[in-house]
Amino acid sequence: MPSGRRWNQTLLGLLVVMFLLNTWLMRTVNWMGNLPCMTNSLKIQRQDSNTGKKGNWQSDLIGIRSEHRKDGFLTIGIPTVHRDKGFYIIDTLQSIVDNTSEDDKKMLTIIVFTADSNTTYNQKVFQEINTKFASYVTSDLIRVIDTPRSYYPDLSNLKRNFGDSEQRVVWRTKQVLDYSYLYQYCSNLSKYYLQLEDDVKASPKFVQSIQEYIYINKNENWSVLEFSELGFIGKLFRSADLNQFREFVLIFYADQPIDYLLKYFQILNGQTKSLLRVPSLFQHIGSYSSLQEKQQPLKDRFYEENIRAHHSADNPPADIYSSISTFSMYAPKLAYTDDPGYFWGRVPKVGDVILVIFHEAVRLKRVLFQTGSSDHPQDVLNSAILTVGRQVLKMGTSPPLCQDEVELDVFKDGKVDVKNIDDKIKYDVACLKVLVTGTQSQWVVLREIDVWVLK
């Protein structure tokens, strides 16, 4: 690393430390001792803010528990508060359960924190979840928790910074405190903790994708892995770090928004770069913020819908390889499976290949390779040929070789679509190969690989 860059990073770290220490010295003595302790009781009662009476629905809440789930891999924390327009929490939960397998659900816990000061809203959330997801509540996949009003300190006369209005300062300060409550509750439930908001949708197989990304970064010094570029959506922590992060944000809860505090926490723990998985696994679906009258139609640029055009294709089990350098997590297999996304490769060179190695040889009827997309119309494969092979030569840990080949067709306008293959190839084939035959300057998006077999 150049010495100038190293010095800039060191200076940035020193400035962050000086700011945090200065703020800590000014604030800690004044309020730290006044924060209420969290309870570990089995049920939490909240006083109705209007009548002073306890809501009867509270007696049914699944309350504070801190035991591990058996085989607990992931806890998802979702705080929810009232919006003047929009009610998204049910859709968010539906998306999560729809995109997790039964095996995923066995190692997953979803914590919904009803964090609104309006008991009526919290009651509505509880009742709708208990009705819509009764079996998941019973199985302890979904828990709904609440907190006593006494948990929150006085939020009047807060310091205004960043040019924020008084309303926004109160909103963001309470948001930090809401998160800190979730961290305490969730710190002992599983190995990892994922932060979501109550207005998102999930990608298919997102649990497996998280596991893969954790493995990929096993040698990185990380405090947070990110599965969305937006705000505080899709941020993954080790559960063992949650109490440390909670203590950190409680020192500065009135000074900084939660996403700023997250960045400081990463730097202080030695994580010098953002580890963002793309494609993203979660997309923001809300149009209205919980901050009154604020529209927030934000969309994650890296979230990919399934854009396959030919869902009728057979696509028999196969492994997909490419010698073209892969961008981030846009792996070759995404062009072949129903998982959201596509293969996105850096500039291909003459001689680069894309291979489809079938697990069992198949009799082909039609094959389609489509490059480019509406977002990246120039990222097409300009010059390439498609061949089929009768044999596969395995090369140990190296990608296999497709052998005994016959050419099917050449790419035209970034696409090759060969029909009635069985009229020409009257035997089972073991592999497909795309061979790059010309130079180009742009990257390539392989949107989909479709294979139809003779039945």
N, C-alpha and C positions, 0 to 999 in steps of 0.2 A: 504494500500500500504506500503511495507517495506520502512523504513526510507532511506536506501541507494539509492533505486530507485527514491524516491521523491527528494532527494538531487541532483541526476544526472539530472533529468528533470529541476530542478530549475537552476542548473549551465548552462545547455544547453540554457535555455531561456535567462539568463543573458549574456552569450557570444554572442548570436544573437543580443540582444539589443545593446550591446557595439559596435559590428561591424557596425550595421546600423547607430547608432548615430555618430560614428566616420566618416563614409563615408559621411553622410549627412552634417556634419559640414564643411568638406573639399570641397564639391561640390556645395552646394545649392547657396552660394553667387555668385559663378562664372557664373552659367548658367541659374538658374531658371528664372531670369527675362528676358532672351533672347528667351525663347520658344514662338513660335507664338501662338496666341489665336485661338481656333477653331471657325468656323463659323456656324451659324444656318440658313444660307441662304437656299432657296429652291433648288438651283442648285449649284454645285461646279464645277469650271472650273480648269483644269490643263493645264499648258503650256507644249507643246510638247518639250521633252528634246533635240530634234535634230534641230528643225526648229524654235522653239519659237512661233509657231502658235497654236491656239486652235483647237483641234480635233472637227469636226462637230458632231461626234457621242455623244459628251458630252452633247449637248443640250437636248438629250433625256433621260439622266440619271435620275433615281429617286434619288433625293439628300437628303441632311440632313433635317430630320424632327424629331421632338421630342415628338409628341403627343402619348398618349396611344392608342393602338388598343382596340376596344371594346372586353371585356372578355379576354384580353391578358394574357395568362398563361406563354408562353415560347417564348423567342427570341433565335434563333440560329445564332451565328456569325461565319462566315467562311472567313478568309482572303485567297486570292489566288495570287500567283506569278508564273512567268514563270519557267519552268524546261527545261533543255536541252533535257531530254527524259521524255515522259509521260505527258498526259493532262487528269486530272481526275475529274475536277470540275463538268462536266456534269453528269458523272456517280454518283458522290456523291449526287448531287441534285435529280437525278432520284431515288436513293435509299431512300432518305428522303421522297419524295412525295409518293412513292409506299408503304411505310410502315406507312403511317398516314391515318386515316379515314377522312371522310368529317367533322365530328365533331372536330377531332384533328386540322384540317387545320383552322377552325374558330378561334382557340385560339393560333395560331402559326404564327410567323413572321421569315422569313429566310433572313438574311442580308449577301450578298456576297460583300466583300470589295476587289476591284481590286487594289492591293497594289504594283504592279510592277512599276519600274521606266520607263519601256518600254511601251509607249502609244499604240503601235501596239498590244501587248499582251492584254492590258486592253480592247481595242476595240474588239478584237476577242472574249473575254469572254462575253462582253456585247451583242454582236450580236448573239452569239450562244445561250445564255440564253434567249434572247428576241425572238428567233426563236423557240427554243425547248419548252420553258415554257411560251409562250405568255399569255395564260389565267391566269396563276399564277402571272405573273407580273402585269397584268391588275387588278386582284383581290387584289393585295398588299400582297399576301402570300410571294412572293420573291421580294426583292429590291436589286439593284446593286448600290453601292456607290463608290465614288472616293475621293481623297484628293489632295489639292494643294501641289506641291513640296516644297513650303515654310514652310510647317509644319515640315519638317525634319531638325534638326540641322546639322552642319558640322560633318560628320562621319569619318573624317581623324584624324590621330594621336590619335586613341583611345588606352587606356591602355590595354595591352595584359596580360591576366591571364589564369589560368587553362591549360597553355601550348598550348593555341589555336593559330592558325595562324592569321595573320592580316585579311585575307579574312573571316575567320570564325567569328572573333570578330565583323567585320562590319555587317555580315549577322545576327548574333544573336542580335546585338544592334538594327538594323532596325526592326527585328521581334518584339522586345519589344515595340517599338514605334508604329508599326502597330496595335498591340493588344490594346495599350492605346487609339488609335483613335477609334477603335471599341467600347471600353467601354464607351467613352463619347457619341457616337452616340446612343448606345443601352440602356443607363441607365434609360430611361423613357418609354420604349416600352411595357413592360410586367412585370409580377411579378418575373420571373426568367430568367436567362441568361445562355445559354449553349455554351461552346466553342468547336468548331470542327475544324479540318483541312480540306483541300480541296481534300483529297484522302482517304476517309473512306466510309464504308457502314454501314447501320443501321439495327438493328433487327426489326422484326415485332412488332407492338404495343409498340414501345419504349416510346411514350409519356405517356401511361398508366403506364408503368414500372417506369418511373421517378416520376410520381405522387405517386405511391405506396411507393417508397423508401423515398421520402420526408416525407410521413406520418409515416413510420416506425421510422424515425429519428427525429420526432417532439420534443422529449425531450432531444436531443443531442445539445450541444453547437457547431454548425458547421458554418464554413465560406464557405467551399467547399465540395460538394458531388462529387464522382468520378464514372463515368460509363465506363471507360476504364483504364487499368493500364498503358497505353503508354503516354509518353510525356504530351502534352497539349490537348489531345483528350478527349472529354466527361467530361469536368470539369464544374460543375453547381454552379452558384453563385445566391444569391438573387440580383435582379437588384438594390436594394437600396444600396448595398455594392460596386457597380461597380466604382463609382467615388472615393471612398476611396482607392480601389485597384489601380485605375489609378494613383492617386496622389503618391501612394507608389512606383509603378514601375518606374514612371518618375524621382524619386529621384535617383534610382540605375540602370537606363536603360543601362548605359555603363559599369557597374561593374559585373552584374550577368545575366545568362540566365533566361528566363521567368519561367521555371519550378522550378528553385532554389528560385526565388522571391516568387513564389506561396507558397512554403513550409514555408518560413520566415513569410509570411502574415498569414498563418494558425496559426503558433505558437504564434505570437504576438496578435492574436485575441482569444487565449485560446483554440484552437482546437489541442488537444494533440495526436490525432490518425487519421490515414487515414480512411475515410469512403468510401470504394470501394465496389460497388455492383458487385457481381458475381452471375450468368454469366454476363459478360460485354455486353453492348448494342451496341457498335461500334467496328468495326474491321478496322485496317489499311490495305489499298489495294495497296498503291503506292510502287514502287520498287526504285524510285529515288528521292532524296531530292531536294529541291530548292537550296541547297548549291551546287555549281557547282562541278560536277564529284563525288558526294558522293552517293553511293548506300545505300539504307535504307529499306531493305525488312523485316521490323519488323512486328511481328504478336502478337496480344494479346492472351496470354495463356488461358484466361478465356472466350473468345468469343466462343459461341457454335452455330454451324449450326444446322438446323433441321435434325436429323439423323434417323428419323422414317423410318422403312423399309416397313411398310404396310399402305400406304396412302389410300387404298381402304376401310379401316375399317369404320364402321358407328359411333362408339363412341357417343352414344346418350348423351344428357345433363346429367351431373352427378357432384357430389362433391367428391373430393378425400381427404382422411385423412390418417395419419400414426402416430403411436406411436413411430416410430423410429426417433431419434433426427435428425433434418434437418440441413445440412451444408449450411450456408449462405442463398442465395436466390434460391437454387436448390430445389424448393418446389415440393411436390408430384404431383400437378396438371400438371407440365411440362411433366410428362410421359404420360399424357392422351390427351393433347391438341396439336395443331400444333405450339405452341410457341417454339422457339429454346430453347434447354436445356433438362434436365432430372431431375429426383429425385435423389439426392445424400444424403444418410443418414449415420450417424455414426454407429458404431458397433451395429448391432441388437441383442436383447436379446430374449431368449425363452419366448414366449407369446406376443411378439410385433406383431402388425397387420398393414396391409394396407387395407383400405376400399374404395370401389367404391359404392357410394350411388346414385342410379339413381333418377332423378327428377320425372320420371314416370316409373312404372314397365314395363319391356320389356321381350319379348320371345327371348331367346338366341339361336344363331346358332354356334358361335365359340368365344372363349376367349383366348387371348395370353398375358402372362407376360414375358418380356425379361429383364434379368439383365446383368450387365457387359457391357463394351464397348471396342473399339480398344485402347483408351487411358488408360483405367482402367480395363484390362482383369481379374484381380483378385477380383474385387469388385462385386462379384456375391452372390446371395442368395443360400446357400448350402442346407439347410433343411427347407422346408416349404410345406404347403398344401393349395390348393385352394378350397374354398367352395362358394356356392350360397345360398342366403336366400330369403324367401318369404316375410318377414316383416322387418321393421326397427323401432327400439325403440329409439325415440329421448330423449336426456338426458339434456335438457336445454342448457347451454353453453358448455357442454362437448360433445365430438364426439359421434355420435349415435352408436347404437349396431345393428349388423346384426343378425337376429334371424330366427328360423325355417330352419336350415341350412342342406344342403346336400353336401357331399364331391364330388368334381369333379376329382381331380388328385393331384399328388405330383410333386414338382419341381425336375427336373433332369438336371444336368449341368447348373444350374442357370436359367432354363427356364421351363415354363409350357404352353403347347399349346393343348387346348381341342377342338376338332372338333365334328360336328354333335350332339351338346348338345341337340337339340330339340328331338332327339330319346330317350333321357333319362329323360329330364326335360320337361314335357309337360304342364307347367304353366308359367305364368309371374313371373319374379324374381325382387326383389326390390334392391338387393345389391350383391356385390362380396366381399369376404374376403380372404386375404392371411394371414395365421397364421404361424409365425416362430416357428419351432419345435426343432431346434438344435442350439448349441452355435457355434460361429465363431469369429475370431479375426480381420477380415478385414471389412472395410466399405462396403456399398452396393450401386451400381448404378442401379436404375430401369430405363432402357432406354426407354421402351414404354409399354403401356397398350393398347391393341387393342380389341375391342368388335364388333362383327358382330351380327346383329339381324335378326330374321326370318321375311321375308317380304311376 
